[in-house]
Amino acid sequence: MDQENQLAYRMLGRFTEAADAVREARRKIEKTGEPGWLSTVVARVSLTMLRVRARRGFEMPDPVVSSGPNDEVGLGVLTALDALTPDERVAYVLHDMFEEPFEQVAPLIGRTPLGALQVEARARQRVEGRPVSDVDLDGQRDVVDAFVAGADVLDADVTLRSEDVWLRGAGMVAPKARLLQGPWTVPAVVGGEAGLMSVVDDKPVALVSFTVRERKIAAIHAITDREHVRRVVPQPAEFALTG
């Protein structure tokens, strides 16, 4: 993705909405002569979309899914971003992810630079309070493979989040996590983290990503809506869905 599409994606966490935001920002600049850099207008359009979307219920974000390593934002991060207010999300994404100074962030959210800093600080505390993997992708994969093989590798305080479920504790999470595995599963990289893709009749039906800390699974994020899964796995053939 180019910078504007990457910005919109991290602002919104949905591929279609991000594309719409970039398209609308370009239209504003080209058709109405609205001043400003494209990235600034993308941020402004995204903020408007976030404020409208805040009235909707929770929806799992769209992770980047691949068969090999990728450096994209994980489902855990995207879900944490979704829990922020629109102003908090814009401030955090612009400052922490794109290193924009608070003098640039402040006008977008109607704050002074000091006010923007305070908004960003609240957002950072919430986003960075989530579990984060402390091993590389190969280390994560080892633990996920052990989980698939039946090993007890869930942290005692593990969490599981899907479209309609939020669970905490290994006793609550383990049965649900096992159900997420279809007739068989395919290794995948889901938002930069080791994950699994459940397959039925050679079609992907669920996506799961795992956060690994101290050789234990600390968090699980899952997409179980089949249409959503198929929307974010544009090239299923690359995952070798047979045999």
C-alpha positions as CSV (number, residue, x, y, z in Angstrom):
1,M,0.0,0.0,0.0
2,D,1.1,3.6,-0.6
3,Q,1.2,5.9,2.4
4,E,-2.3,7.4,1.9
5,N,-3.9,3.9,1.6
6,Q,-1.9,2.7,4.6
7,L,-3.0,5.7,6.6
8,A,-6.6,5.2,5.7
9,Y,-6.4,1.5,6.5
10,R,-4.9,2.1,9.9
11,M,-7.5,4.8,10.6
12,L,-10.4,2.7,9.6
13,G,-9.3,-1.0,9.7
14,R,-11.5,-1.9,6.7
15,F,-10.2,-2.3,3.2
16,T,-13.3,-1.0,1.4
17,E,-13.7,2.0,3.8
18,A,-10.0,2.8,3.5
19,A,-10.3,2.8,-0.3
20,D,-13.4,5.0,-0.1
21,A,-11.6,7.5,2.2
22,V,-8.6,7.8,-0.2
23,R,-11.0,8.2,-3.2
24,E,-13.0,10.9,-1.4
25,A,-9.9,12.7,-0.3
26,R,-8.6,12.8,-3.9
27,R,-12.0,14.0,-5.1
28,K,-12.0,16.8,-2.6
29,I,-8.5,18.0,-3.7
30,E,-9.1,17.6,-7.4
31,K,-12.7,18.8,-7.7
32,T,-13.1,21.3,-5.0
33,G,-9.6,22.6,-4.7
34,E,-9.5,21.8,-0.9
35,P,-6.0,22.8,0.3
36,G,-3.7,20.5,2.1
37,W,-1.6,17.4,1.6
38,L,-3.4,14.3,0.5
39,S,-2.6,12.5,3.8
40,T,-4.1,15.4,5.8
41,V,-7.3,15.2,3.8
42,V,-7.4,11.4,4.1
43,A,-7.1,11.8,7.9
44,R,-10.0,14.4,7.9
45,V,-12.2,12.2,5.7
46,S,-11.4,9.1,7.9
47,L,-12.3,11.0,11.1
48,T,-15.7,11.9,9.6
49,M,-16.2,8.2,8.7
50,L,-15.2,7.1,12.2
51,R,-17.7,9.4,13.8
52,V,-20.5,8.0,11.7
53,R,-19.4,4.5,12.3
54,A,-19.3,5.0,16.0
55,R,-23.0,4.5,16.1
56,R,-22.7,0.9,14.7
57,G,-22.1,-2.2,16.7
58,F,-18.7,-4.0,16.9
59,E,-17.4,-5.5,13.8
60,M,-14.1,-7.4,13.4
61,P,-11.6,-5.5,11.4
62,D,-10.0,-6.6,8.1
63,P,-6.5,-8.1,8.6
64,V,-4.0,-8.5,5.9
65,V,-3.7,-12.3,5.3
66,S,-0.8,-14.1,3.6
67,S,0.9,-17.4,3.4
68,G,4.2,-15.9,4.3
69,P,5.6,-13.1,6.5
70,N,4.0,-9.6,6.4
71,D,4.6,-6.5,8.4
72,E,1.0,-5.4,8.6
73,V,-1.0,-4.4,11.7
74,G,-2.3,-7.3,13.7
75,L,-5.9,-8.1,14.5
76,G,-5.2,-7.3,18.2
77,V,-4.0,-3.8,17.3
78,L,-6.9,-3.2,14.9
79,T,-9.4,-4.3,17.5
80,A,-7.7,-2.1,20.1
81,L,-7.9,0.8,17.7
82,D,-11.6,0.1,17.1
83,A,-12.2,0.5,20.9
84,L,-10.9,4.1,20.8
85,T,-13.0,7.2,20.3
86,P,-12.6,8.7,16.7
87,D,-10.4,11.5,18.0
88,E,-8.2,9.2,20.0
89,R,-7.7,6.9,17.0
90,V,-6.8,9.8,14.7
91,A,-4.4,11.2,17.2
92,Y,-2.7,7.8,17.9
93,V,-2.4,6.7,14.3
94,L,-1.1,10.1,13.1
95,H,1.4,10.6,15.9
96,D,2.5,7.1,17.0
97,M,2.3,5.3,13.6
98,F,3.1,8.1,11.2
99,E,5.1,10.4,13.5
100,E,3.1,13.5,12.7
101,P,3.8,16.3,15.2
102,F,1.0,17.4,17.5
103,E,0.9,20.8,15.8
104,Q,-0.3,18.9,12.7
105,V,-2.7,16.6,14.6
106,A,-4.4,19.3,16.7
107,P,-6.4,21.1,14.1
108,L,-7.8,17.8,12.7
109,I,-9.4,17.0,16.1
110,G,-10.2,20.5,17.2
111,R,-7.6,20.6,20.0
112,T,-4.6,22.6,20.9
113,P,-1.3,20.8,20.5
114,L,-1.3,20.1,24.3
115,G,-4.9,18.8,24.1
116,A,-3.9,16.6,21.2
117,L,-1.0,15.2,23.2
118,Q,-3.4,14.4,26.1
119,V,-5.8,12.6,23.7
120,E,-3.0,10.6,22.2
121,A,-1.7,9.7,25.6
122,R,-5.0,8.2,26.6
123,A,-5.2,6.3,23.3
124,R,-1.6,5.0,23.7
125,Q,-2.3,3.7,27.2
126,R,-5.2,1.7,26.0
127,V,-3.6,0.3,22.8
128,E,-0.3,-0.5,24.4
129,G,-1.9,-2.1,27.4
130,R,-2.9,-5.2,25.3
131,P,-0.7,-8.3,25.1
132,V,2.1,-8.2,22.5
133,S,4.0,-11.1,21.0
134,D,7.5,-11.3,22.4
135,V,8.9,-13.8,19.9
136,D,9.4,-13.7,16.1
137,L,7.0,-15.3,13.6
138,D,8.9,-18.6,13.8
139,G,8.6,-18.7,17.5
140,Q,4.9,-17.9,17.4
141,R,4.4,-20.6,14.8
142,D,6.0,-23.2,17.1
143,V,3.6,-22.4,19.9
144,V,0.6,-22.3,17.5
145,D,1.6,-25.7,16.0
146,A,1.8,-27.1,19.6
147,F,-1.7,-25.8,20.2
148,V,-3.0,-27.5,17.1
149,A,-1.4,-30.7,18.2
150,G,-3.3,-30.5,21.5
151,A,-0.7,-29.1,23.8
152,D,-1.7,-27.0,26.8
153,V,-0.1,-23.7,25.7
154,L,-2.8,-21.2,26.7
155,D,-1.9,-18.6,29.2
156,A,-4.0,-18.7,32.4
157,D,-5.3,-15.2,31.6
158,V,-5.7,-15.7,27.8
159,T,-8.4,-13.7,26.0
160,L,-10.5,-14.6,22.9
161,R,-12.3,-12.0,20.8
162,S,-14.5,-12.7,17.8
163,E,-17.5,-11.0,16.3
164,D,-19.8,-12.1,19.1
165,V,-17.6,-13.5,21.8
166,W,-15.2,-11.9,24.4
167,L,-13.8,-14.5,26.8
168,R,-11.0,-14.4,29.4
169,G,-9.3,-17.3,31.1
170,A,-8.0,-20.6,29.8
171,G,-10.9,-22.6,31.1
172,M,-13.4,-20.4,29.2
173,V,-11.2,-19.9,26.1
174,A,-10.0,-23.5,25.4
175,P,-13.3,-25.1,24.3
176,K,-14.2,-22.2,22.0
177,A,-10.7,-22.0,20.6
178,R,-10.8,-25.7,19.7
179,L,-14.1,-25.2,17.9
180,L,-12.5,-22.6,15.7
181,Q,-10.4,-25.3,14.0
182,G,-12.4,-26.7,11.0
183,P,-12.0,-30.2,9.6
184,W,-8.4,-29.1,9.0
185,T,-6.5,-25.9,9.2
186,V,-3.9,-24.1,7.1
187,P,-1.1,-22.0,8.5
188,A,-1.4,-18.3,7.7
189,V,0.0,-15.0,8.7
190,V,-2.8,-12.8,9.9
191,G,-1.8,-9.2,10.3
192,G,1.8,-10.1,10.8
193,E,1.1,-12.7,13.5
194,A,1.1,-16.5,13.3
195,G,-2.5,-17.7,12.6
196,L,-4.7,-20.4,11.2
197,M,-7.2,-20.5,8.4
198,S,-10.0,-23.1,8.9
199,V,-11.1,-24.7,5.6
200,V,-14.3,-26.6,4.7
201,D,-14.7,-28.0,1.1
202,D,-11.5,-26.2,0.0
203,K,-13.0,-22.8,1.1
204,P,-11.7,-20.6,4.0
205,V,-14.4,-20.3,6.7
206,A,-12.5,-18.8,9.7
207,L,-9.4,-16.9,10.4
208,V,-7.6,-16.9,13.8
209,S,-4.5,-15.0,14.9
210,F,-2.5,-15.7,18.1
211,T,-0.5,-13.4,20.3
212,V,2.4,-15.3,22.0
213,R,4.2,-14.3,25.2
214,E,6.6,-16.4,27.2
215,R,5.9,-19.4,25.1
216,K,2.1,-19.2,25.9
217,I,-0.8,-18.0,23.8
218,A,-1.9,-14.7,25.5
219,A,-4.6,-13.6,23.1
220,I,-6.6,-15.0,20.3
221,H,-8.6,-13.0,17.7
222,A,-10.9,-14.7,15.3
223,I,-13.1,-13.9,12.3
224,T,-15.8,-16.5,11.9
225,D,-18.2,-14.8,9.5
226,R,-17.6,-16.7,6.2
227,E,-18.2,-13.8,3.9
228,H,-15.8,-11.7,5.9
229,V,-13.2,-14.4,5.7
230,R,-13.5,-14.7,1.9
231,R,-13.4,-10.9,1.5
232,V,-10.0,-10.7,3.2
233,V,-8.4,-13.9,1.6
234,P,-8.4,-12.7,-2.0
235,Q,-6.0,-15.4,-3.2
236,P,-6.9,-18.7,-1.4
237,A,-5.0,-20.8,-3.9
238,E,-1.7,-19.6,-2.5
239,F,-2.4,-21.4,0.8
240,A,-2.5,-24.8,-0.9
241,L,-6.0,-25.7,0.2
242,T,-5.8,-29.3,-0.9
243,G,-4.1,-32.3,0.6
